Structures are given as structure tokens and as C-alpha cells.
């Protein structure tokens, strides 16, 4: 599906097999089967636990003001140096501002994609 059940993102990693089905010369067409398949899939998918894959990034923060940086960083995995943390990608811009504020511009931040986290 181009648009998922929970949001605007695509529904991926799903596979199904349609078993059965009958044709009738007056009522059967390729379009009718496509519509029936789509509607049946939408009805079935709502009964499963569905979540959103959220991109998680690994941060590395270098600063002389470790305490100030730790106060604003969630998800710290190693106090370093450098400080390492795993955070949602959507929060990186806000964290850059918070780090700059907390350390007076002393912090250097590098980040890279880590993995996807499944959220309901």
C-alpha cells in the first residue's frame, strides 16, 4: 500500500495470499477483483498490531562540559568521551539547539543512522 493504516508512510514488509474466489461472466472483472482484494486487505490489516518504524540515530557529542551535555541528552549509552546516545531522528534538531545553549556553543555533535524502532 502506498499509504499506511496509521500514517501517510507506506505499509511495507507485508505479504498475503488470497485463497478461493469465484468468477461470474457478468460481475467479474480485473477491477472488481482489485477492489475486493484492497477492501479485504484493509479490513484484515486493522485486526493486527500495527506500528510505525521510527528512525533512531546514534549521536556522538564531544565537549569539555560533560555535565551540561548530559543534562539535555536523552538515551545516553556511554558517558565517553565522547558522549554517546541513541535518540529518535526527529529530535536531533532540537537537541542541537539545547546542546549549544547548555554548553555555550562548546559541543560538537555527529550523528548517523542506527536502526528503526517499532512504535505503536
Secondary structure, DSSP 8 states (H G I E B T S, - for coil): --S-SSSSS---S-----------TTT--HHHHHHHHHHHHHHHHTTS---EEEEEEEEEEE-S-HHHHHHH-SSEEE--SSEEEEEEGGGHHHHHHHHHHHHTT--EEEEEEEEEEEE-
